[in-house]
Amino acid sequence: MPSPQTPWPHAPAHQLAEAGTYFVTAGTYLKAHHFRTRLRLEVLHRGLLTVARDFGWRLEAWAVFSNHYHFIGHTPPDAPAAGSLSQMLAVLHTKTSAWVNRLDKMPGRKVWHNFHDTRLSYQKSYLARLNYVHQNAVKHGLVPVASQYPWCSAAWFKGEASAAMVRSIYRFKTDRVLVDDEFDPAAEW
């Protein structure tokens, strides 16, 4: 008897049935550097913060690069699930794709590939990922100190949180954090 065919997963499964705190990574198609200039990074950064606000997501950490971004966000307070995440990112990706394609005179070009999400349910995992996102520009060798990178939350976090909280978060090890982060962002910005 033939065995049943298992469908090949062409995209990550998005398990968005529960409200909570999510770690999200999204990358450009073929890891292309569509957002490699200051202007393009600024537009993507502002776009991410704007759609999060418009959809009621509260971002706690974010980092935006030429070919990917990460963030940690909380579902809207009145939402029973995280289903709006897909809609929110669809808006961001549609608008930024159209904008960058107009700039490059490449109508219809595929800009974004997909996104990965993880619901964070363990405090240590959540705190380690907060550190990971804040420090991501350092990990990628773009700046020696995270707060020097303009398109991430590290400077905001340093200004908003107490010094003790910043030290506490930055002590969490990130070497065991499993993140799909095989991106080499463009160094020039």
N, C-alpha and C positions, 0 to 999 in steps of 0.2 A: 504494500500500500504506500503511495507517495506521501511524503511528509508535507504538512501545510506550509505554504509560502509565508515567510515573515516579511512584511514590507521593510524596505531599506529606509532608515531615517535620514532624510536629506536635510533636515534642520533640527536643531535641538528642540526637545519637547518642553513646552512652557507649562509648568505646573502652577497655574495662577489661581487656584481655587480658594486660597486662603489669604486673608488680609495679613499684613505684617511688614517686616523689614526685608528688603530685597537688595542683593548685590547684582548689578547689571553690567555687562560688557557688550559693546557693539563695535563691529569693525567694518571698514569699507571693503567693497568687493575687490578681491585679489590684493588686499592690503595696500591699495594705491593711496598715494599721499595727496588727496584732493584738497586737504585743508592745511597746506604747508606754510602759508604766510600769516603774518600777524592779523590782517584783516579777516582772512578766512577762519582762523582760530577764534577770533572775537565773535564772529557771526555764529559759529557752531556753539560756542560757550554760552552766548546770550540766548540762543535758540533753546538749548537744553534747559537752562534755568527758567525760561519763559513757559515752555510747554509743561514743565513740572508744576509751576505755579498754577497755570490754567487748568490742569487736570487735578489739582489738589494734592499732589505728591509733595512731601516734605523731604528735600534732599539734605543729607547730613555730611556727605563727602562726595566730591566729584573731581575728575581729571579728564581734560579734553586734549587730544593730540591730532596730528596730521592724518592719521589713518585709523583711529579708534578712540573710544572713551569708556570710562568706568564711572559708576556712581552707586551710592548706597542711599536708598530712599524708603520712606515709610508710606504705605498706602493711605489714601484719604481717610480721615477719621470716621466717616460715616459709611465707608465701603465694606461690604461683607467679604469681598475678595479683591484680588489684584488684577482683574480683567482689564482695567483701564490702562495697564502698562503697555500692552500691545498697541492699543489705540494711540496712546501718547507718543510712543516711538514712531508709529506710522506717520503721524503729523510731522514730527521732527525730521524724519528721514525724507519725506516727500518734499517738504519746504526747502531743506538744505540741498537736496539733490537738484531741484529745479534751479535754485540760486547759483550753485557752483557750475552747473551745466550751461546756464546763460553766460556766466563769466568766461568759460572755456569754449563757448560756441560749439557745444557737444550735446545737442538736444537728444533726449531719450537714453543717454548713457546710464548704465547701472552704476550707482555710487555706493549704496550700502548693501552689505551682504546679509547679515542676520544679527540677532542678539542672543546672549546667554543670560539666564537669570537663575539666581539661587535664593531661596527663602532662608534667611538667617534665623535660626531658632536656638542657638547656643551662644551665651554671652561672650565667651572667649573667642569664638569664631567671628562674631560680630565685631568685637574690639580689634582683633587682628586685621580684619578687612578694612576697618576705618583707617588704621595706620597704613595699610597697603595702598589705599586710594590716595591718601594725603601725600605719601612718599613716592608715588609712582613716577613723577618726573625725575626724581633722583635715581630711581631704579633704571630708568631708560637713559641715564647719563646726560640729561638736558640741563640740569642745574645742580650745584653742589648742596644747596639748601632748598627744601621743598617750597617754602614760602616765597622764593624768588621766581617761581613759575607762575605767570599771570593767569593761566587758564585752569587753575585747580583751586580747591577749597582750603589749602594749607594756610595761606595768609589770613583768610577769613576765620578759620578755626582758631588760629593763634590769637587773633584779636577779640574773638567772642568768648572763648572758653577761659577758664582760670588757668594760670600757669601750672598748677598741680594737675589739672585734667589733661592738659597738653602733654606734660611729662608722662602721665599714667598711660595715655593712649600710645605714645611713641615708644614705650617700653615693650609693647606687645610684639613678639617675633612674627615675621611674615614669611620666613623661609619655608614653612610647612603649609602655607595657604595655597590651595590648588585653584589657580586662575588661568583661564585661557588667555594668555597675554604674550603670545608669540609674535609680537609686533615690534618693528623697529621704526619708531616715529622719526620724521625728518628733524634733523638737528637745527636747521636754519628756521628761525621764526623771528 
